[in-house]
Amino acid sequence: MSDIRLKKITVEPLQSPLIIQRGDVNITSTTASTSVLNGALVVNGGTSINTTYDASSSTSGGALTIAGGAGIMKNVFIGKDLYLDSSNGIIQVGGLSENRLFLDTVSNKNFYISPDGVNKSFDLTDVNLKINITTVSTSSTGGALTVVGGVGIKCTENVTDGSNGGALTVAGGVAIGRDLNVSGQVFLGSPNSSNNGLTIRYTGTDQILLSNSSQLIPASINMSGNNLVVGNNSDIEFRTSSGNIKFSNESSLTMISIHSNNTEFIQPVYISNTTNSLNKSTGSFIINGGQTITTTVESTSVTSGGSFTTLGGMAIGKRTFTGDSVGIEIVNTDKRNKLVLYQEALDLSETNRFTGLGNTVGSLTYQVTNYTDSHIFYSGDGSSSNEVFRIKGNKDVVFIGKNQSYTVLGGGVNSNALSYQSNNSDSSIDDE
């Protein structure tokens, strides 16, 4: 059949539609559609396509394939998937100065969202994701980025400083509502910033817990009121590889300095314990080694000892040397037992039955314990001691010569006489 050429086909309104029962309809006009008023096919009403063929590519649309572009001035609803199958294709939703949504080509590698059409709030490239929202995080449900689930970061790059976090860098503060587990080291504080490196709030329980190599937690650091409390089930050790360990007060005044071979107390030490010294194992201050006092300040009274002052008694179990004078109650002019050399009951308050020295109204007093005891004077020759003079408790006086001895006795020709008695058979008294 030869072609039938029609200039115009008019279908009246409310009449049966134009039906093409078989065959295709080709419109060969190449008029471009530059508005809703022109094109190879202009439809004033709606267009329905009833075929259910699905699209498989941009060149095989199934129900509708368009080789050129398409302009749609109203809403578009798509009942299934939307594919952009060209690697050089872009998706953009217009805005004001920026597209509200823009997906660039695979070579440009950029995707961003600008909800207000001016500022890119979400900007993604293949090397970086920027969220340009400045909302401050004031709770776990607010902020520029809110994540309901967990966040995993697989980057293993280590931190170098406060502005180069490796896997995560935060310029502002961070609030964590639950436990924080750090497998590596924790560096706190900005160098030379004059800011506190670590502040731990009071929690009412252990503020810092320290575990040992067995993963047990024997140690803690707490605040009790204004006091710092360090607790441990074993020893607490302070150690330094070089230098000293120092303890200072609030004015940075060093109180104690621990050196490698000694401990220096720079300020006065006050021991408030009141335990009495009853033996070598009791007292408020017990020293197992010796004690050296280097000050040379003189003692001026019993309450101003210069280098050592004690208001109580003192017991010394070994020999004692003094390099200068010893004053024993020098302001007391009448005390018989100032220096007690022997007292059988260890009673230093005994004023009669003792051996020692004292003074009576300014006079020097020599005292022996019993009436039968004597005051004896000796001289030594390097290998032995020789008696030279003896005053007996019964008031007799004995002189010891080179080879003889004499006793001076009260009485003789009468009760007022003084007699000399020889203690050797061959002794004599010369009147020359």
C-alpha positions in Angstrom: 0.0 0.0 0.0 1.3 3.4 -0.8 1.7 6.1 1.8 -1.3 8.2 2.8 -0.3 11.7 3.6 -2.6 13.7 5.8 -2.1 17.3 6.7 -4.3 17.2 9.8 -6.4 14.7 11.8 -8.9 16.2 14.1 -10.6 14.2 16.8 -13.7 15.9 18.2 -14.1 16.2 21.9 -16.2 13.6 23.6 -15.8 11.3 20.6 -14.0 8.0 20.5 -10.2 8.4 20.7 -7.9 7.9 17.8 -6.8 4.2 17.9 -3.9 2.8 16.0 -4.6 -0.9 16.2 -1.3 -2.3 14.8 2.0 -1.0 13.9 4.3 1.8 15.1 3.9 5.4 14.9 7.0 7.3 13.9 7.1 11.1 14.0 10.1 12.0 11.8 9.9 15.7 12.5 13.2 17.0 14.0 11.8 20.1 15.5 13.4 20.7 18.9 11.3 21.3 22.0 12.4 24.8 23.2 9.2 25.4 25.1 5.9 23.9 25.9 4.5 25.3 22.6 6.7 23.6 20.1 8.4 20.4 19.2 7.8 17.4 16.9 5.0 16.3 19.2 2.9 18.8 21.2 0.3 17.4 23.5 -2.0 19.8 25.3 -3.3 17.2 27.6 -1.8 14.4 29.6 0.0 11.4 28.1 -0.3 7.9 29.4 1.9 5.0 28.5 0.4 1.7 29.6 3.2 -0.7 28.8 5.0 -2.2 31.8 8.3 -2.9 30.1 11.1 -1.9 32.6 14.1 0.1 31.6 17.5 -1.6 31.5 19.7 1.4 30.6 19.6 4.9 29.4 19.3 3.7 25.8 16.6 1.1 26.6 13.8 2.8 28.4 11.2 0.1 28.1 8.1 2.3 28.1 9.9 5.6 27.1 13.4 6.3 25.7 14.5 9.8 25.2 17.8 10.3 23.3 17.9 14.0 24.1 17.2 16.0 27.2 13.9 16.4 29.0 12.4 19.4 30.7 9.7 18.9 33.3 8.1 21.9 34.9 6.1 20.1 37.6 6.4 17.3 40.1 7.8 13.9 39.0 6.9 10.8 40.8 8.8 7.6 40.1 7.3 4.3 41.2 10.6 2.4 41.2 14.4 3.0 40.9 16.1 6.0 39.4 19.5 5.2 37.7 22.1 7.6 36.4 24.2 5.1 34.4 26.8 7.5 33.0 30.0 8.0 34.9 30.2 11.5 33.5 26.6 12.4 34.5 25.8 14.7 37.4 22.8 15.3 39.6 22.1 18.8 40.8 19.2 20.5 42.6 19.4 24.3 42.1 19.7 26.7 45.0 20.7 30.4 45.3 24.5 30.7 45.1 25.1 27.0 45.6 23.1 24.0 44.4 21.1 22.5 47.2 22.3 19.0 46.1 25.1 18.2 43.7 26.7 14.9 42.6 29.6 15.5 40.3 31.3 13.1 37.8 33.5 10.3 38.9 36.6 12.2 37.7 35.7 15.3 39.8 34.7 13.2 42.8 32.5 15.6 44.7 29.1 15.4 46.4 27.7 18.2 48.5 24.4 19.3 50.1 23.4 22.9 50.7 20.0 23.0 52.4 19.8 26.8 52.3 21.2 27.0 48.7 24.0 29.2 50.0 26.3 27.3 52.3 27.7 23.8 51.7 26.7 22.0 54.9 27.8 18.6 53.7 30.8 18.4 51.4 32.3 15.0 50.4 35.3 14.2 48.2 37.3 11.0 47.9 39.8 12.3 50.5 37.7 14.4 52.9 34.2 14.8 54.3 33.4 18.3 55.7 30.3 19.0 57.8 30.1 22.8 57.8 27.6 23.2 60.5 28.6 25.2 63.6 25.9 24.0 66.0 27.6 23.5 69.4 27.2 20.1 71.2 25.4 20.8 74.5 24.1 17.3 75.0 24.3 13.8 73.4 21.3 14.7 71.2 22.5 18.0 69.8 25.4 19.3 67.7 26.5 19.5 64.2 26.7 15.7 64.0 24.4 13.4 66.1 25.0 9.6 65.9 22.5 7.4 67.6 24.7 4.3 67.2 28.4 3.7 67.6 31.2 5.1 65.5 34.2 3.0 64.3 37.4 4.5 63.0 39.7 2.0 61.3 42.6 4.5 60.8 45.7 3.4 62.8 47.7 6.7 62.4 49.0 7.7 65.7 48.7 11.1 67.4 51.6 13.6 67.2 50.2 16.6 69.1 46.9 18.3 70.1 46.3 19.6 66.6 47.3 16.4 64.7 45.2 13.5 66.1 46.0 10.9 63.5 42.6 9.2 63.5 40.6 11.9 65.2 41.3 15.6 65.9 38.9 17.7 67.9 39.6 21.4 68.2 37.0 22.0 70.9 36.0 20.1 74.0 34.8 16.5 74.3 32.1 15.2 76.7 32.0 11.4 77.3 29.1 10.0 79.3 30.4 6.5 79.9 33.8 4.8 80.3 36.8 5.6 78.2 39.2 2.8 77.3 42.6 3.9 75.8 45.0 1.1 74.7 47.9 3.5 74.1 49.3 6.5 75.9 47.3 9.5 77.0 48.9 12.9 76.5 47.2 15.8 78.3 47.7 19.6 78.2 49.0 22.0 75.6 52.7 22.8 76.0 53.3 26.2 77.7 49.6 27.0 77.5 49.3 27.8 81.3 46.1 25.6 81.3 45.5 22.6 83.5 46.4 19.3 81.9 43.9 17.2 83.8 41.0 18.0 86.1 39.1 15.2 87.8 35.8 16.1 89.4 34.8 14.7 92.8 32.7 11.6 92.3 32.1 10.4 95.9 34.1 7.3 95.2 37.6 6.4 93.9 38.5 9.0 91.4 41.6 7.3 89.9 42.0 3.5 90.0 45.3 1.8 89.1 45.6 -1.9 88.2 48.6 -4.1 88.5 50.1 -6.6 86.1 47.5 -9.2 87.1 44.8 -6.6 86.1 43.7 -6.3 89.8 43.0 -2.9 91.1 44.9 -2.4 94.5 45.6 1.3 94.2 43.5 4.4 94.2 43.8 8.2 94.3 41.0 10.2 95.9 40.1 13.5 97.5 38.7 13.5 101.1 37.6 17.0 101.7 40.6 19.0 100.7 43.0 16.2 101.4 44.6 14.0 98.7 44.4 10.3 99.6 46.6 7.8 97.9 45.7 4.2 98.8 47.3 0.9 98.0 47.2 -2.7 99.2 51.0 -2.8 99.2 53.9 -0.3 99.3 53.7 3.2 97.8 56.9 4.0 96.0 58.2 7.3 94.6 61.0 6.9 92.1 63.0 9.1 89.8 65.7 8.2 87.3 67.7 11.4 87.9 67.3 14.4 90.1 65.4 14.6 93.4 61.9 14.0 94.6 60.6 17.2 96.2 57.6 18.0 98.4 56.6 21.7 98.4 53.9 23.8 100.0 51.3 26.1 98.3 54.0 28.8 98.0 56.3 26.4 96.0 58.6 26.4 99.1 60.4 23.0 99.1 59.7 21.2 102.4 61.3 17.8 101.7 63.9 16.8 99.1 64.7 13.2 98.6 68.2 12.7 97.1 69.8 9.5 95.8 71.5 8.8 99.1 69.7 10.9 101.7 66.5 12.8 102.5 66.7 16.5 103.2 64.1 18.3 105.4 64.5 21.9 104.3 61.8 23.3 106.7 61.2 22.4 110.4 59.7 18.9 111.0 57.0 18.6 113.6 56.0 15.1 114.9 52.7 15.4 116.7 52.6 11.8 117.9 52.9 11.6 121.7 54.1 8.1 122.3 56.6 8.0 125.2 60.0 6.4 124.8 59.8 3.4 127.1 62.5 1.3 125.4 64.5 1.3 122.2 61.4 0.1 120.2 58.9 2.7 121.3 58.5 6.4 120.9 57.2 8.9 118.4 60.6 9.0 116.5 62.7 5.8 116.2 66.1 5.8 114.4 67.9 2.6 113.7 71.1 4.3 112.6 73.1 7.2 114.0 72.1 10.8 114.1 74.3 13.8 113.2 73.5 17.4 114.0 75.8 19.9 112.2 74.6 23.1 113.7 77.2 24.8 116.0 74.7 27.0 117.9 75.5 27.0 121.7 73.1 25.9 124.3 72.1 28.7 126.7 69.5 27.0 129.0 67.5 23.8 129.5 64.9 25.3 127.2 67.3 26.6 124.5 69.5 23.7 123.5 71.0 25.3 120.4 71.2 22.0 118.4 69.0 19.8 120.6 66.3 20.6 123.2 64.2 18.2 125.1 61.7 19.1 127.8 61.4 15.5 129.0 64.0 13.0 130.2 66.6 11.2 128.1 68.2 7.8 128.3 71.6 7.0 126.7 72.7 3.4 126.5 76.3 3.8 125.5 79.3 6.1 126.0 78.8 9.8 125.5 81.5 12.4 124.6 81.0 16.1 124.9 83.4 18.7 123.4 82.5 21.5 125.8 81.1 22.2 129.2 78.2 20.3 130.6 75.7 22.2 132.8 73.4 20.3 135.2 70.7 22.5 136.7 73.2 25.3 137.0 70.5 27.7 138.3 69.7 25.4 141.2 72.1 26.1 144.1 70.8 23.4 146.5 70.4 19.9 144.9 72.4 17.0 146.2 71.6 14.6 143.4 72.5 16.6 140.3 74.7 13.9 138.9 73.7 10.4 140.1 76.4 7.7 139.4 74.6 4.9 141.2 71.2 4.3 142.7 70.2 0.7 143.4 66.5 1.4 142.8 67.1 3.5 139.6 65.3 6.3 141.5 66.8 9.6 140.4 64.6 11.5 142.9 66.4 9.8 145.8 68.4 12.5 147.7 70.2 10.3 150.3 70.8 6.7 149.1 72.8 7.3 145.9 76.3 7.8 144.7 77.0 11.0 142.9 77.6 14.7 142.9 75.5 17.8 143.8 75.7 21.1 145.5 74.4 22.4 148.8 73.9 26.2 149.0 76.7 26.6 146.5 79.0 24.0 148.0 80.1 20.9 146.0 78.6 17.7 147.5 80.1 14.2 147.1 77.6 11.5 148.1 77.9 7.7 148.5 75.0 5.4 149.0 75.7 3.8 152.4 77.6 4.5 155.7 80.0 1.6 154.9 80.9 3.0 151.4 83.9 5.3 150.8 85.0 8.2 148.7 88.2 6.8 147.0 90.7 8.7 144.8 92.9 6.7 142.4 95.8 7.3 140.1 96.6 5.1 137.1 100.0 4.1 135.6 98.7 2.7 132.3 98.2 -0.9 133.4 96.5 -0.6 136.8 94.9 1.9 139.1 96.4 2.8 142.5 94.4 4.1 145.4 95.9 7.2 146.9 93.2 8.6 149.2 90.1 7.3 150.8 87.3 9.0 152.9 85.2 6.4 154.6 81.5 6.6 155.2 82.3 6.5 158.9 84.3 9.7 158.5 87.8 8.1 158.7 90.4 9.3 156.2 93.0 6.9 154.7 96.2 8.2 153.0 98.1 5.7 150.9 101.8 6.2 150.6 104.3 4.5 148.4 104.4 1.3 150.5 102.2 2.0 153.3 98.9 3.5 154.3 97.6 5.6 157.3 94.3 6.3 158.7 93.4 9.6 160.3 91.1 8.9 163.2 89.1 11.1 165.4 90.1 10.7 169.1 93.3 9.7 170.9 94.4 11.1 174.2 90.9 12.8 174.3 87.8 13.1 172.2 89.1 16.2 170.6 92.4 14.7 169.5 93.3 13.5 166.0 95.2 10.2 165.7 97.2 8.7 162.8 97.1 4.9 162.5 99.5 3.0 160.4 98.0 0.2 158.4 101.4 -1.4 157.8 103.7 -3.0 160.5 106.8 -1.4 159.1 105.5 2.1 158.6 106.4 5.2 160.5 105.6 8.8 160.6 108.5 11.3 160.5 108.3 14.5 162.4 110.8 16.3 160.0 
